[in-house]
Each structure stands twice: as C-alpha cells, then as structure tokens.
Amino acid sequence: MPGTYDLGDYYAVTVSAGAEVGHNEWTARGSIFRRDRPSKIGKTVVGKGADRLTAERNAKNIAEVEVMNFPRPPKNWKDSK
C-alpha cells in the first residue's frame, strides 16, 4: 500500500510504510502535494490502525478528506510554477 496516489486533478499523496508503535498499534504518514509541483505543501497526515495495512489505508483516506477542504488551484495550475 505505500506509494503515491492521485487525489483528484490537482493533488496527490505519498503514503509511507506503516510502523509498529505498540501492541496492535500502527501508524503511517501521508504527505500531500500538488501534482504540478512535486514538493510538499506542508500538510502531513497520520493514519492509525490495528495493523500496518489499516494504518496505511487510513492515512490515504485522511488525505482524501483533507484535500476536499483545500481551495482549488487557479485554472492555469499546470503553468503556475
């Protein structure tokens, strides 16, 4: 499940591999970035779960919800570097 996933037309998230932090407790991080600028926009989310895959999925799902609240980039977003 770790990897980079598109979140609509403008944003993507890179999900890290989950790490065990306790008994049946895992976390995974997701870094959100604009697709036209592969640099972080400063938003990192943390997913938690009882196993590695659940934590990674939760990080991706939390990122999807966060992106829904972002303002839309300008119409010329691909050219605005």
PDB file with SEQRES, HELIX, SHEET and CRYST1 records, atoms N, CA, C and O in Angstrom:
SEQRES   1 A   81  MET PRO GLY THR TYR ASP LEU GLY ASP TYR TYR ALA VAL          
SEQRES   2 A   81  THR VAL SER ALA GLY ALA GLU VAL GLY HIS ASN GLU TRP          
SEQRES   3 A   81  THR ALA ARG GLY SER ILE PHE ARG ARG ASP ARG PRO SER          
SEQRES   4 A   81  LYS ILE GLY LYS THR VAL VAL GLY LYS GLY ALA ASP ARG          
SEQRES   5 A   81  LEU THR ALA GLU ARG ASN ALA LYS ASN ILE ALA GLU VAL          
SEQRES   6 A   81  GLU VAL MET ASN PHE PRO ARG PRO PRO LYS ASN TRP LYS          
SEQRES   7 A   81  ASP SER LYS                                                  
HELIX    1 AA1 ARG A   52  MET A   68  1                                  17    
HELIX    2 AA2 TRP A   77  ASP A   79  5                                   3    
SHEET    1 AA1 4 GLY A   3  LEU A   7  0                                        
SHEET    2 AA1 4 TYR A  11  VAL A  15 -1                                        
SHEET    3 AA1 4 GLU A  25  ARG A  34 -1                                        
SHEET    4 AA1 4 ALA A  19  GLY A  22 -1                                        
SHEET    1 AA2 2 GLU A  25  ARG A  34  0                                        
SHEET    2 AA2 2 ARG A  37  GLY A  49 -1                                        
CRYST1    1.000    1.000    1.000  90.00  90.00  90.00 P 1           1          
ATOM      1  N   MET A   1       0.798  -1.200   0.000  1.00  0.00           N  
ATOM      2  CA  MET A   1       0.000   0.000   0.000  1.00  0.00           C  
ATOM      3  C   MET A   1       0.846   1.272   0.000  1.00  0.00           C  
ATOM      4  O   MET A   1       0.356   2.295  -0.478  1.00  0.00           O  
ATOM      5  N   PRO A   2       2.099   1.279   0.511  1.00  0.00           N  
ATOM      6  CA  PRO A   2       2.885   2.507   0.422  1.00  0.00           C  
ATOM      7  C   PRO A   2       3.071   2.893  -1.042  1.00  0.00           C  
ATOM      8  O   PRO A   2       3.202   2.031  -1.912  1.00  0.00           O  
ATOM      9  N   GLY A   3       3.082   4.181  -1.298  1.00  0.00           N  
ATOM     10  CA  GLY A   3       3.249   4.665  -2.662  1.00  0.00           C  
ATOM     11  C   GLY A   3       2.610   6.025  -2.815  1.00  0.00           C  
ATOM     12  O   GLY A   3       2.236   6.665  -1.832  1.00  0.00           O  
ATOM     13  N   THR A   4       2.487   6.467  -4.074  1.00  0.00           N  
ATOM     14  CA  THR A   4       1.905   7.765  -4.388  1.00  0.00           C  
ATOM     15  C   THR A   4       0.573   7.556  -5.077  1.00  0.00           C  
ATOM     16  O   THR A   4       0.457   6.737  -5.990  1.00  0.00           O  
ATOM     17  N   TYR A   5      -0.438   8.302  -4.636  1.00  0.00           N  
ATOM     18  CA  TYR A   5      -1.803   8.152  -5.141  1.00  0.00           C  
ATOM     19  C   TYR A   5      -2.361   9.517  -5.519  1.00  0.00           C  
ATOM     20  O   TYR A   5      -2.183  10.495  -4.793  1.00  0.00           O  
ATOM     21  N   ASP A   6      -3.041   9.571  -6.667  1.00  0.00           N  
ATOM     22  CA  ASP A   6      -3.702  10.802  -7.090  1.00  0.00           C  
ATOM     23  C   ASP A   6      -4.926  11.051  -6.227  1.00  0.00           C  
ATOM     24  O   ASP A   6      -5.663  10.128  -5.880  1.00  0.00           O  
ATOM     25  N   LEU A   7      -5.127  12.318  -5.889  1.00  0.00           N  
ATOM     26  CA  LEU A   7      -6.306  12.738  -5.133  1.00  0.00           C  
ATOM     27  C   LEU A   7      -7.033  13.787  -5.966  1.00  0.00           C  
ATOM     28  O   LEU A   7      -7.019  14.970  -5.626  1.00  0.00           O  
ATOM     29  N   GLY A   8      -7.652  13.370  -7.026  1.00  0.00           N  
ATOM     30  CA  GLY A   8      -8.327  14.308  -7.913  1.00  0.00           C  
ATOM     31  C   GLY A   8      -7.372  14.849  -8.961  1.00  0.00           C  
ATOM     32  O   GLY A   8      -6.323  14.263  -9.229  1.00  0.00           O  
ATOM     33  N   ASP A   9      -7.751  15.982  -9.554  1.00  0.00           N  
ATOM     34  CA  ASP A   9      -6.979  16.552 -10.655  1.00  0.00           C  
ATOM     35  C   ASP A   9      -5.755  17.331 -10.205  1.00  0.00           C  
ATOM     36  O   ASP A   9      -4.827  17.509 -10.994  1.00  0.00           O  
ATOM     37  N   TYR A  10      -5.723  17.797  -8.976  1.00  0.00           N  
ATOM     38  CA  TYR A  10      -4.703  18.752  -8.566  1.00  0.00           C  
ATOM     39  C   TYR A  10      -3.697  18.235  -7.548  1.00  0.00           C  
ATOM     40  O   TYR A  10      -2.556  18.697  -7.529  1.00  0.00           O  
ATOM     41  N   TYR A  11      -4.087  17.300  -6.709  1.00  0.00           N  
ATOM     42  CA  TYR A  11      -3.244  16.898  -5.591  1.00  0.00           C  
ATOM     43  C   TYR A  11      -2.958  15.399  -5.615  1.00  0.00           C  
ATOM     44  O   TYR A  11      -3.650  14.624  -6.276  1.00  0.00           O  
ATOM     45  N   ALA A  12      -1.922  15.014  -4.876  1.00  0.00           N  
ATOM     46  CA  ALA A  12      -1.570  13.609  -4.701  1.00  0.00           C  
ATOM     47  C   ALA A  12      -1.025  13.443  -3.284  1.00  0.00           C  
ATOM     48  O   ALA A  12      -0.701  14.419  -2.607  1.00  0.00           O  
ATOM     49  N   VAL A  13      -0.934  12.196  -2.856  1.00  0.00           N  
ATOM     50  CA  VAL A  13      -0.393  11.912  -1.526  1.00  0.00           C  
ATOM     51  C   VAL A  13       0.615  10.773  -1.648  1.00  0.00           C  
ATOM     52  O   VAL A  13       0.405   9.818  -2.394  1.00  0.00           O  
ATOM     53  N   THR A  14       1.698  10.890  -0.910  1.00  0.00           N  
ATOM     54  CA  THR A  14       2.665   9.806  -0.799  1.00  0.00           C  
ATOM     55  C   THR A  14       2.504   9.200   0.585  1.00  0.00           C  
ATOM     56  O   THR A  14       2.685   9.878   1.596  1.00  0.00           O  
ATOM     57  N   VAL A  15       2.162   7.916   0.622  1.00  0.00           N  
ATOM     58  CA  VAL A  15       1.935   7.209   1.886  1.00  0.00           C  
ATOM     59  C   VAL A  15       3.179   6.391   2.205  1.00  0.00           C  
ATOM     60  O   VAL A  15       3.668   5.629   1.370  1.00  0.00           O  
ATOM     61  N   SER A  16       3.684   6.558   3.426  1.00  0.00           N  
ATOM     62  CA  SER A  16       4.854   5.799   3.867  1.00  0.00           C  
ATOM     63  C   SER A  16       4.422   4.437   4.390  1.00  0.00           C  
ATOM     64  O   SER A  16       3.246   4.208   4.670  1.00  0.00           O  
ATOM     65  N   ALA A  17       5.384   3.542   4.514  1.00  0.00           N  
ATOM     66  CA  ALA A  17       5.096   2.228   5.089  1.00  0.00           C  
ATOM     67  C   ALA A  17       4.739   2.397   6.559  1.00  0.00           C  
ATOM     68  O   ALA A  17       5.321   3.226   7.258  1.00  0.00           O  
ATOM     69  N   GLY A  18       3.787   1.611   7.016  1.00  0.00           N  
ATOM     70  CA  GLY A  18       3.365   1.681   8.410  1.00  0.00           C  
ATOM     71  C   GLY A  18       4.459   1.224   9.355  1.00  0.00           C  
ATOM     72  O   GLY A  18       5.292   0.389   9.004  1.00  0.00           O  
ATOM     73  N   ALA A  19       4.448   1.779  10.552  1.00  0.00           N  
ATOM     74  CA  ALA A  19       5.425   1.418  11.573  1.00  0.00           C  
ATOM     75  C   ALA A  19       4.681   1.006  12.836  1.00  0.00           C  
ATOM     76  O   ALA A  19       3.708   1.645  13.239  1.00  0.00           O  
ATOM     77  N   GLU A  20       5.154  -0.068  13.451  1.00  0.00           N  
ATOM     78  CA  GLU A  20       4.517  -0.542  14.687  1.00  0.00           C  
ATOM     79  C   GLU A  20       4.982   0.335  15.842  1.00  0.00           C  
ATOM     80  O   GLU A  20       6.180   0.511  16.061  1.00  0.00           O  
ATOM     81  N   VAL A  21       4.015   0.885  16.580  1.00  0.00           N  
ATOM     82  CA  VAL A  21       4.352   1.753  17.714  1.00  0.00           C  
ATOM     83  C   VAL A  21       3.936   1.140  19.046  1.00  0.00           C  
ATOM     84  O   VAL A  21       4.219   1.706  20.102  1.00  0.00           O  
ATOM     85  N   GLY A  22       3.283   0.014  19.008  1.00  0.00           N  
ATOM     86  CA  GLY A  22       2.840  -0.666  20.219  1.00  0.00           C  
ATOM     87  C   GLY A  22       2.143  -1.961  19.843  1.00  0.00           C  
ATOM     88  O   GLY A  22       2.058  -2.312  18.666  1.00  0.00           O  
ATOM     89  N   HIS A  23       1.649  -2.662  20.841  1.00  0.00           N  
ATOM     90  CA  HIS A  23       0.935  -3.907  20.579  1.00  0.00           C  
ATOM     91  C   HIS A  23      -0.364  -3.596  19.834  1.00  0.00           C  
ATOM     92  O   HIS A  23      -1.215  -2.864  20.340  1.00  0.00           O  
ATOM     93  N   ASN A  24      -0.511  -4.151  18.638  1.00  0.00           N  
ATOM     94  CA  ASN A  24      -1.679  -3.899  17.776  1.00  0.00           C  
ATOM     95  C   ASN A  24      -1.904  -2.414  17.531  1.00  0.00           C  
ATOM     96  O   ASN A  24      -3.045  -1.956  17.461  1.00  0.00           O  
ATOM     97  N   GLU A  25      -0.816  -1.664  17.400  1.00  0.00           N  
ATOM     98  CA  GLU A  25      -0.919  -0.225  17.161  1.00  0.00           C  
ATOM     99  C   GLU A  25       0.121   0.168  16.107  1.00  0.00           C  
ATOM    100  O   GLU A  25       1.326   0.053  16.330  1.00  0.00           O  
ATOM    101  N   TRP A  26      -0.368   0.629  14.966  1.00  0.00           N  
ATOM    102  CA  TRP A  26       0.485   1.004  13.846  1.00  0.00           C  
ATOM    103  C   TRP A  26       0.153   2.417  13.401  1.00  0.00           C  
ATOM    104  O   TRP A  26      -0.977   2.878  13.564  1.00  0.00           O  
ATOM    105  N   THR A  27       1.147   3.109  12.834  1.00  0.00           N  
ATOM    106  CA  THR A  27       0.909   4.425  12.244  1.00  0.00           C  
ATOM    107  C   THR A  27       1.566   4.479  10.867  1.00  0.00           C  
ATOM    108  O   THR A  27       2.547   3.784  10.604  1.00  0.00           O  
ATOM    109  N   ALA A  28       1.009   5.312   9.999  1.00  0.00           N  
ATOM    110  CA  ALA A  28       1.590   5.574   8.679  1.00  0.00           C  
ATOM    111  C   ALA A  28       1.383   7.049   8.374  1.00  0.00           C  
ATOM    112  O   ALA A  28       0.381   7.636   8.781  1.00  0.00           O  
ATOM    113  N   ARG A  29       2.320   7.644   7.667  1.00  0.00           N  
ATOM    114  CA  ARG A  29       2.230   9.068   7.327  1.00  0.00           C  
ATOM    115  C   ARG A  29       1.912   9.240   5.848  1.00  0.00           C  
ATOM    116  O   ARG A  29       2.308   8.442   4.999  1.00  0.00           O  
ATOM    117  N   GLY A  30       1.187  10.306   5.580  1.00  0.00           N  
ATOM    118  CA  GLY A  30       0.891  10.685   4.203  1.00  0.00           C  
ATOM    119  C   GLY A  30       1.273  12.138   3.992  1.00  0.00           C  
ATOM    120  O   GLY A  30       0.867  13.003   4.768  1.00  0.00           O  
ATOM    121  N   SER A  31       2.051  12.420   2.948  1.00  0.00           N  
ATOM    122  CA  SER A  31       2.458  13.789   2.621  1.00  0.00           C  
ATOM    123  C   SER A  31       1.708  14.229   1.370  1.00  0.00           C  
ATOM    124  O   SER A  31       1.824  13.604   0.316  1.00  0.00           O  
ATOM    125  N   ILE A  32       0.941  15.302   1.489  1.00  0.00           N  
ATOM    126  CA  ILE A  32       0.119  15.794   0.387  1.00  0.00           C  
ATOM    127  C   ILE A  32       0.921  16.820  -0.411  1.00  0.00           C  
ATOM    128  O   ILE A  32       1.608  17.664   0.165  1.00  0.00           O  
ATOM    129  N   PHE A  33       0.829  16.743  -1.738  1.00  0.00           N  
ATOM    130  CA  PHE A  33       1.497  17.717  -2.592  1.00  0.00           C  
ATOM    131  C   PHE A  33       0.669  17.996  -3.828  1.00  0.00           C  
ATOM    132  O   PHE A  33      -0.195  17.205  -4.205  1.00  0.00           O  
ATOM    133  N   ARG A  34       0.945  19.148  -4.464  1.00  0.00           N  
ATOM    134  CA  ARG A  34       0.286  19.474  -5.726  1.00  0.00           C  
ATOM    135  C   ARG A  34       0.955  18.679  -6.834  1.00  0.00           C  
ATOM    136  O   ARG A  34       2.173  18.505  -6.833  1.00  0.00           O  
ATOM    137  N   ARG A  35       0.166  18.200  -7.770  1.00  0.00           N  
ATOM    138  CA  ARG A  35       0.716  17.364  -8.828  1.00  0.00           C  
ATOM    139  C   ARG A  35       1.584  18.145  -9.803  1.00  0.00           C  
ATOM    140  O   ARG A  35       2.470  17.565 -10.432  1.00  0.00           O  
ATOM    141  N   ASP A  36       1.352  19.453  -9.946  1.00  0.00           N  
ATOM    142  CA  ASP A  36       2.179  20.240 -10.860  1.00  0.00           C  
ATOM    143  C   ASP A  36       3.490  20.679 -10.220  1.00  0.00           C  
ATOM    144  O   ASP A  36       4.397  21.131 -10.919  1.00  0.00           O  
ATOM    145  N   ARG A  37       3.599  20.551  -8.913  1.00  0.00           N  
ATOM    146  CA  ARG A  37       4.824  20.876  -8.179  1.00  0.00           C  
ATOM    147  C   ARG A  37       5.099  19.748  -7.206  1.00  0.00           C  
ATOM    148  O   ARG A  37       4.493  19.695  -6.136  1.00  0.00           O  
ATOM    149  N   PRO A  38       5.990  18.855  -7.552  1.00  0.00           N  
ATOM    150  CA  PRO A  38       6.207  17.714  -6.657  1.00  0.00           C  
ATOM    151  C   PRO A  38       6.960  18.072  -5.380  1.00  0.00           C  
ATOM    152  O   PRO A  38       7.929  17.410  -5.009  1.00  0.00           O  
ATOM    153  N   SER A  39       6.504  19.122  -4.720  1.00  0.00           N  
ATOM    154  CA  SER A  39       7.047  19.454  -3.407  1.00  0.00           C  
ATOM    155  C   SER A  39       5.889  19.474  -2.423  1.00  0.00           C  
ATOM    156  O   SER A  39       4.753  19.772  -2.791  1.00  0.00           O  
ATOM    157  N   LYS A  40       6.179  19.162  -1.192  1.00  0.00           N  
ATOM    158  CA  LYS A  40       5.122  19.123  -0.181  1.00  0.00           C  
ATOM    159  C   LYS A  40       4.481  20.488  -0.021  1.00  0.00           C  
ATOM    160  O   LYS A  40       5.140  21.515  -0.181  1.00  0.00           O  
ATOM    161  N   ILE A  41       3.201  20.497   0.292  1.00  0.00           N  
ATOM    162  CA  ILE A  41       2.529  21.760   0.576  1.00  0.00           C  
ATOM    163  C   ILE A  41       2.462  21.982   2.078  1.00  0.00           C  
ATOM    164  O   ILE A  41       1.744  22.862   2.552  1.00  0.00           O  
ATOM    165  N   GLY A  42       3.206  21.188   2.818  1.00  0.00           N  
ATOM    166  CA  GLY A  42       3.273  21.383   4.251  1.00  0.00           C  
ATOM    167  C   GLY A  42       2.194  20.657   5.026  1.00  0.00           C  
ATOM    168  O   GLY A  42       2.024  20.898   6.221  1.00  0.00           O  
ATOM    169  N   LYS A  43       1.467  19.779   4.374  1.00  0.00           N  
ATOM    170  CA  LYS A  43       0.389  19.065   5.062  1.00  0.00           C  
ATOM    171  C   LYS A  43       0.756  17.591   5.135  1.00  0.00           C  
ATOM    172  O   LYS A  43       0.852  16.913   4.112  1.00  0.00           O  
ATOM    173  N   THR A  44       0.956  17.106   6.340  1.00  0.00           N  
ATOM    174  CA  THR A  44       1.233  15.696   6.581  1.00  0.00           C  
ATOM    175  C   THR A  44       0.130  15.149   7.466  1.00  0.00           C  
ATOM    176  O   THR A  44      -0.243  15.769   8.462  1.00  0.00           O  
ATOM    177  N   VAL A  45      -0.387  13.993   7.103  1.00  0.00           N  
ATOM    178  CA  VAL A  45      -1.443  13.358   7.891  1.00  0.00           C  
ATOM    179  C   VAL A  45      -0.916  12.045   8.450  1.00  0.00           C  
ATOM    180  O   VAL A  45       0.022  11.461   7.909  1.00  0.00           O  
ATOM    181  N   VAL A  46      -1.523  11.589   9.531  1.00  0.00           N  
ATOM    182  CA  VAL A  46      -1.115  10.341  10.180  1.00  0.00           C  
ATOM    183  C   VAL A  46      -2.323   9.428  10.271  1.00  0.00           C  
ATOM    184  O   VAL A  46      -3.372   9.812  10.789  1.00  0.00           O  
ATOM    185  N   GLY A  47      -2.161   8.212   9.761  1.00  0.00           N  
ATOM    186  CA  GLY A  47      -3.206   7.205   9.882  1.00  0.00           C  
ATOM    187  C   GLY A  47      -2.817   6.202  10.948  1.00  0.00           C  
ATOM    188  O   GLY A  47      -1.648   5.834  11.066  1.00  0.00           O  
ATOM    189  N   LYS A  48      -3.791   5.760  11.725  1.00  0.00           N  
ATOM    190  CA  LYS A  48      -3.539   4.780  12.783  1.00  0.00           C  
ATOM    191  C   LYS A  48      -4.421   3.569  12.550  1.00  0.00           C  
ATOM    192  O   LYS A  48      -5.495   3.678  11.959  1.00  0.00           O  
ATOM    193  N   GLY A  49      -3.965   2.413  13.016  1.00  0.00           N  
ATOM    194  CA  GLY A  49      -4.766   1.208  12.876  1.00  0.00           C  
ATOM    195  C   GLY A  49      -4.189   0.061  13.672  1.00  0.00           C  
ATOM    196  O   GLY A  49      -3.107   0.167  14.251  1.00  0.00           O  
ATOM    197  N   ALA A  50      -4.927  -1.041  13.693  1.00  0.00           N  
ATOM    198  CA  ALA A  50      -4.511  -2.223  14.445  1.00  0.00           C  
ATOM    199  C   ALA A  50      -3.473  -3.044  13.690  1.00  0.00           C  
ATOM    200  O   ALA A  50      -2.814  -3.900  14.280  1.00  0.00           O  
ATOM    201  N   ASP A  51      -3.322  -2.790  12.386  1.00  0.00           N  
ATOM    202  CA  ASP A  51      -2.286  -3.458  11.609  1.00  0.00           C  
ATOM    203  C   ASP A  51      -1.715  -2.474  10.598  1.00  0.00           C  
ATOM    204  O   ASP A  51      -2.235  -1.373  10.417  1.00  0.00           O  
ATOM    205  N   ARG A  52      -0.641  -2.890   9.945  1.00  0.00           N  
ATOM    206  CA  ARG A  52       0.059  -1.989   9.033  1.00  0.00           C  
ATOM    207  C   ARG A  52      -0.823  -1.512   7.885  1.00  0.00           C  
ATOM    208  O   ARG A  52      -0.863  -0.317   7.595  1.00  0.00           O  
ATOM    209  N   LEU A  53      -1.520  -2.420   7.236  1.00  0.00           N  
ATOM    210  CA  LEU A  53      -2.338  -2.064   6.078  1.00  0.00           C  
ATOM    211  C   LEU A  53      -3.462  -1.100   6.452  1.00  0.00           C  
ATOM    212  O   LEU A  53      -3.756  -0.171   5.700  1.00  0.00           O  
ATOM    213  N   THR A  54      -4.084  -1.312   7.595  1.00  0.00           N  
ATOM    214  CA  THR A  54      -5.152  -0.411   8.046  1.00  0.00           C  
ATOM    215  C   THR A  54      -4.608   0.991   8.290  1.00  0.00           C  
ATOM    216  O   THR A  54      -5.248   1.975   7.922  1.00  0.00           O  
ATOM    217  N   ALA A  55      -3.441   1.091   8.902  1.00  0.00           N  
ATOM    218  CA  ALA A  55      -2.834   2.404   9.148  1.00  0.00           C  
ATOM    219  C   ALA A  55      -2.531   3.108   7.830  1.00  0.00           C  
ATOM    220  O   ALA A  55      -2.765   4.310   7.704  1.00  0.00           O  
ATOM    221  N   GLU A  56      -2.013   2.372   6.846  1.00  0.00           N  
ATOM    222  CA  GLU A  56      -1.693   2.968   5.551  1.00  0.00           C  
ATOM    223  C   GLU A  56      -2.957   3.413   4.822  1.00  0.00           C  
ATOM    224  O   GLU A  56      -2.989   4.496   4.237  1.00  0.00           O  
ATOM    225  N   ARG A  57      -3.985   2.594   4.855  1.00  0.00           N  
ATOM    226  CA  ARG A  57      -5.258   2.974   4.225  1.00  0.00           C  
ATOM    227  C   ARG A  57      -5.860   4.200   4.905  1.00  0.00           C  
ATOM    228  O   ARG A  57      -6.372   5.099   4.238  1.00  0.00           O  
ATOM    229  N   ASN A  58      -5.797   4.229   6.225  1.00  0.00           N  
ATOM    230  CA  ASN A  58      -6.340   5.376   6.959  1.00  0.00           C  
ATOM    231  C   ASN A  58      -5.589   6.660   6.619  1.00  0.00           C  
ATOM    232  O   ASN A  58      -6.204   7.721   6.512  1.00  0.00           O  
ATOM    233  N   ALA A  59      -4.270   6.581   6.448  1.00  0.00           N  
ATOM    234  CA  ALA A  59      -3.502   7.769   6.061  1.00  0.00           C  
ATOM    235  C   ALA A  59      -3.973   8.275   4.700  1.00  0.00           C  
ATOM    236  O   ALA A  59      -4.130   9.482   4.511  1.00  0.00           O  
ATOM    237  N   LYS A  60      -4.198   7.372   3.754  1.00  0.00           N  
ATOM    238  CA  LYS A  60      -4.683   7.772   2.427  1.00  0.00           C  
ATOM    239  C   LYS A  60      -6.083   8.368   2.523  1.00  0.00           C  
ATOM    240  O   LYS A  60      -6.363   9.389   1.895  1.00  0.00           O  
ATOM    241  N   ASN A  61      -6.955   7.749   3.296  1.00  0.00           N  
ATOM    242  CA  ASN A  61      -8.327   8.248   3.435  1.00  0.00           C  
ATOM    243  C   ASN A  61      -8.368   9.617   4.111  1.00  0.00           C  
ATOM    244  O   ASN A  61      -9.145  10.481   3.707  1.00  0.00           O  
ATOM    245  N   ILE A  62      -7.549   9.820   5.126  1.00  0.00           N  
ATOM    246  CA  ILE A  62      -7.499  11.117   5.799  1.00  0.00           C  
ATOM    247  C   ILE A  62      -7.012  12.185   4.820  1.00  0.00           C  
ATOM    248  O   ILE A  62      -7.525  13.304   4.811  1.00  0.00           O  
ATOM    249  N   ALA A  63      -6.024  11.839   3.999  1.00  0.00           N  
ATOM    250  CA  ALA A  63      -5.528  12.792   2.999  1.00  0.00           C  
ATOM    251  C   ALA A  63      -6.626  13.164   2.011  1.00  0.00           C  
ATOM    252  O   ALA A  63      -6.739  14.328   1.626  1.00  0.00           O  
ATOM    253  N   GLU A  64      -7.436  12.193   1.594  1.00  0.00           N  
ATOM    254  CA  GLU A  64      -8.539  12.479   0.669  1.00  0.00           C  
ATOM    255  C   GLU A  64      -9.518  13.475   1.279  1.00  0.00           C  
ATOM    256  O   GLU A  64      -9.978  14.389   0.595  1.00  0.00           O  
ATOM    257  N   VAL A  65      -9.836  13.309   2.545  1.00  0.00           N  
ATOM    258  CA  VAL A  65     -10.755  14.226   3.217  1.00  0.00           C  
ATOM    259  C   VAL A  65     -10.124  15.617   3.342  1.00  0.00           C  
ATOM    260  O   VAL A  65     -10.800  16.623   3.126  1.00  0.00           O  
ATOM    261  N   GLU A  66      -8.847  15.677   3.685  1.00  0.00           N  
ATOM    262  CA  GLU A  66      -8.163  16.968   3.803  1.00  0.00           C  
ATOM    263  C   GLU A  66      -8.194  17.724   2.479  1.00  0.00           C  
ATOM    264  O   GLU A  66      -8.451  18.927   2.456  1.00  0.00           O  
ATOM    265  N   VAL A  67      -7.933  17.021   1.376  1.00  0.00           N  
ATOM    266  CA  VAL A  67      -7.881  17.662   0.061  1.00  0.00           C  
ATOM    267  C   VAL A  67      -9.248  18.215  -0.331  1.00  0.00           C  
ATOM    268  O   VAL A  67      -9.324  19.225  -1.031  1.00  0.00           O  
ATOM    269  N   MET A  68     -10.316  17.575   0.104  1.00  0.00           N  
ATOM    270  CA  MET A  68     -11.657  18.082  -0.206  1.00  0.00           C  
ATOM    271  C   MET A  68     -11.862  19.494   0.344  1.00  0.00           C  
ATOM    272  O   MET A  68     -12.675  20.251  -0.186  1.00  0.00           O  
ATOM    273  N   ASN A  69     -11.141  19.849   1.390  1.00  0.00           N  
ATOM    274  CA  ASN A  69     -11.282  21.163   2.011  1.00  0.00           C  
ATOM    275  C   ASN A  69     -10.285  22.193   1.485  1.00  0.00           C  
ATOM    276  O   ASN A  69     -10.344  23.357   1.881  1.00  0.00           O  
ATOM    277  N   PHE A  70      -9.374  21.790   0.604  1.00  0.00           N  
ATOM    278  CA  PHE A  70      -8.392  22.718   0.046  1.00  0.00           C  
ATOM    279  C   PHE A  70      -9.054  23.619  -0.986  1.00  0.00           C  
ATOM    280  O   PHE A  70     -10.016  23.211  -1.637  1.00  0.00           O  
ATOM    281  N   PRO A  71      -8.549  24.845  -1.143  1.00  0.00           N  
ATOM    282  CA  PRO A  71      -9.038  25.682  -2.244  1.00  0.00           C  
ATOM    283  C   PRO A  71      -8.556  25.105  -3.571  1.00  0.00           C  
ATOM    284  O   PRO A  71      -7.490  24.493  -3.641  1.00  0.00           O  
ATOM    285  N   ARG A  72      -9.346  25.302  -4.614  1.00  0.00           N  
ATOM    286  CA  ARG A  72      -8.938  24.818  -5.928  1.00  0.00           C  
ATOM    287  C   ARG A  72      -7.820  25.703  -6.464  1.00  0.00           C  
ATOM    288  O   ARG A  72      -7.880  26.922  -6.309  1.00  0.00           O  
ATOM    289  N   PRO A  73      -6.807  25.120  -7.088  1.00  0.00           N  
ATOM    290  CA  PRO A  73      -5.750  25.925  -7.704  1.00  0.00           C  
ATOM    291  C   PRO A  73      -6.317  26.749  -8.865  1.00  0.00           C  
ATOM    292  O   PRO A  73      -7.415  26.464  -9.344  1.00  0.00           O  
ATOM    293  N   PRO A  74      -5.587  27.755  -9.316  1.00  0.00           N  
ATOM    294  CA  PRO A  74      -6.070  28.556 -10.432  1.00  0.00           C  
ATOM    295  C   PRO A  74      -6.238  27.716 -11.694  1.00  0.00           C  
ATOM    296  O   PRO A  74      -5.693  26.617 -11.797  1.00  0.00           O  
ATOM    297  N   LYS A  75      -7.000  28.246 -12.655  1.00  0.00           N  
ATOM    298  CA  LYS A  75      -7.268  27.490 -13.880  1.00  0.00           C  
ATOM    299  C   LYS A  75      -5.991  27.140 -14.622  1.00  0.00           C  
ATOM    300  O   LYS A  75      -5.930  26.102 -15.281  1.00  0.00           O  
ATOM    301  N   ASN A  76      -4.979  27.972 -14.533  1.00  0.00           N  
ATOM    302  CA  ASN A  76      -3.709  27.692 -15.211  1.00  0.00           C  
ATOM    303  C   ASN A  76      -2.730  26.993 -14.263  1.00  0.00           C  
ATOM    304  O   ASN A  76      -1.531  27.271 -14.296  1.00  0.00           O  
ATOM    305  N   TRP A  77      -3.235  26.091 -13.422  1.00  0.00           N  
ATOM    306  CA  TRP A  77      -2.417  25.472 -12.379  1.00  0.00           C  
ATOM    307  C   TRP A  77      -1.200  24.754 -12.925  1.00  0.00           C  
ATOM    308  O   TRP A  77      -0.175  24.706 -12.245  1.00  0.00           O  
ATOM    309  N   LYS A  78      -1.269  24.189 -14.134  1.00  0.00           N  
ATOM    310  CA  LYS A  78      -0.113  23.477 -14.687  1.00  0.00           C  
ATOM    311  C   LYS A  78       1.005  24.440 -15.063  1.00  0.00           C  
ATOM    312  O   LYS A  78       2.175  24.060 -15.080  1.00  0.00           O  
ATOM    313  N   ASP A  79       0.644  25.703 -15.368  1.00  0.00           N  
ATOM    314  CA  ASP A  79       1.636  26.685 -15.788  1.00  0.00           C  
ATOM    315  C   ASP A  79       2.109  27.571 -14.645  1.00  0.00           C  
ATOM    316  O   ASP A  79       2.994  28.404 -14.847  1.00  0.00           O  
ATOM    317  N   SER A  80       1.552  27.418 -13.463  1.00  0.00           N  
ATOM    318  CA  SER A  80       1.852  28.338 -12.358  1.00  0.00           C  
ATOM    319  C   SER A  80       3.017  27.858 -11.509  1.00  0.00           C  
ATOM    320  O   SER A  80       2.878  27.692 -10.297  1.00  0.00           O  
ATOM    321  N   LYS A  81       4.159  27.636 -12.134  1.00  0.00           N  
ATOM    322  CA  LYS A  81       5.333  27.152 -11.403  1.00  0.00           C  
ATOM    323  C   LYS A  81       6.178  28.286 -10.904  1.00  0.00           C  
ATOM    324  O   LYS A  81       7.206  28.056 -10.268  1.00  0.00           O  
TER     325      LYS A  81                                                      
END                                                                             
